[in-house]
Structure formats: structure tokens, C-alpha cells
Amino acid sequence: MLSFIIRRIVATIPVMAFVALFVFSLLYIAPGDPAAVIAGDQASPAEVERIRQSLGLDRPYLIRFGEWAWRVVQGDLGTSIFTSRPVTLLIAQRIEPTLSLMVLTLLVTVLIAVPMGVLAAWNAGSVVDKAAMAFAVLGFSVPVFVVGYLLAYVFALKLEWLPVQGYTPLAEGVWPWLRNLILPALALGFVYIALIARITRATMLEVLQQDYIRTARSKGVSHRNVLFLHALKNAAVPVITVIGVGIALLIGGAVVTESVFAIPGLGRLTVDAILQRDYPVIQGVILMFSFVYVLVNLLIDLAYTIVDPRIRY
């Protein structure tokens, strides 16, 4: 198992190296002179040249990339052009709302989607199955921002049960923190629930047709044990894969969700940086999101070894 873990960790190194190269190149992919774009139409040539020098655009590309990569390895993601503050500090100030939203969304999604898929497979062809699959189709069809606006309109504006926007730090209390995240988590997890529920149902249907499931039933094993101890355990690998892939949906959806519900997280920071063309901030946030995604997939690979020990070898 140790060799498997080492192989997976080593395999992430070239991935992160490629991601770092791509993120650094964002400054040069943009059309036109990046310094002129950042400075704006009314900037003087001297101001454009000052920005060009501050970004290192007057030096060779490979030298700039090497210096930038070395600073990144040391934890220095650069300095914001517009606020003159370190990018790492800006990320640290915004990371709690985003992490809170993603963790709560993931928790709610798994607790809803997996039982829904299991019940749909167990009652295949019934009203329960059809209702679950209808919800799944709806989840894939409706954009995140539409779900967010509908939830805010019903539960915040009409019923006044939950706040419509904002964020309360966890340090100020669990319930105030949770109240601000319930609607965003449901909006962000809507399509995620649909995806996991459909995959869970499909894999469970296949597993429930296996001989050992019929044997367990013939021995009088309870329905709950058949479902969760025998069938779900053997259907877990595809479900875990989808959960890992869905982290990308959470990262992308967080940008939209935080904008809809005015949550001061990394999504809002990214949108503001794009509007201001603050390339160091954009590079830092994308690099951090990419690292988180690679790390989560590494953890998913390690989770396979628990579900199916044969994968270790």
C-alpha cells in the first residue's frame, strides 16, 4: 500500500508542474499587451511601462517563469496590482467562506444523493424510482444561478426563513454560520445531487443482480444489511469516482453561487480580479483551486484502497 501511495504522489508532480506553467501563461494568453490592458485606455506610456516592469514583462519568458515558480514553491503568489497586498493574504482572508460552502455542500449532497440512488435502485420501476430520476433530470437541466435565485426568492424573500445574502464566520456561532450557508449549499449541490444519485442508482442496479446478493437474501439477511453492507460497499468505487470528479463542479459553481448570494469568498475574489484584470490574483486563485482539485483526487485514489484492496497492487 505504501508503494501505491508513493506512486500516486509522484504522479501528481508533473500535473502540478503543467498547471503552474498554464497559470503563469495566462498573462500572455490574453490578447494585446497585458500591461496596457491592466493600465487602461487612459494610462500614459510611462504608467504602462511601470506596470510592464512590475510584472517582469521586459525580461525573457523562461526566466520569469523560473523566478515565479520558485516564489510559488516558497509560498509567495505575488502581489495584487490594485490593492498592493500579497495574494496569499487575500486568499487567506477569503478561504473560510469558500471552504465552508464546499464542505457543507459536499456533506449535504452525499447524505441526500446516495440514499436517493440506493432507494431508487431497490425500488426500480416504482414511483420512488421515477420521482428520483425526474429530480435528477431536473438537476441537470436547471443552471446553478437559476436555482440560487429561486431558493432566495422563496425561502429568503417570501418566507423570510433564511438570509438572502452574506456570510457569518464560524467563530461567531454555528447556527448563524449555518443559516447563511443553507441556501447557497442547496443551490450549489442541486446538480451534484442529481449526478451522484444517477450514478449510485446505475451501479446499485448492476450489483443487485449479482449472485451473492441473491444468496444473502435467501439466507434471510435484512434489506438494510443487503443494501448498505453488501450492495453499496461493492458499488462504492464508481460513486467515489463521481464524488471526486464533482469537486470540479463545486469549484466552478462556487464562483456563481458566491456571486448570487454575495458571499465574500474566493469565487467573489476571482470575479473581482477578472473584472479588474488583476492577473497575480487570478493566477494565485486558479493555482490554489488546481492544487485542491489534484489533492482531492489523490485522496479519492487512496480511498479506493479502502473500498477495494486489490487496487493497492
Buried (B, 14 or more C-beta within 10 A) or exposed (E): EEEBBEEBEEEBEEBBEEBBEBBBEBBEEBEEEBBBBBBEEEBEEEBBBBBBEBBBBEEEEEEBBEEBBEEBEEEBBBBBBEEEEBBBEBBEBBBBBBBBBBEBBBEBBBEBBBBBBBBBBBBEEEEBBEBBBEBBEEBEEBEBBEBBBBBBEEBBEEEEEBBBBEBBEBEEEEEBBBBBBBBBBBBBBBBBBBBBBBBBBBBBBBBBEEEEBEEBBEEEBEEEEBBBEBBBEBBBBBBBBBBBBBBEBBBBBBBBBBBBBBBBBBBBBBBBBBEBBBBBBBBBBBBBBBBBBBEBBBEBBBBBBEBBEEBBE
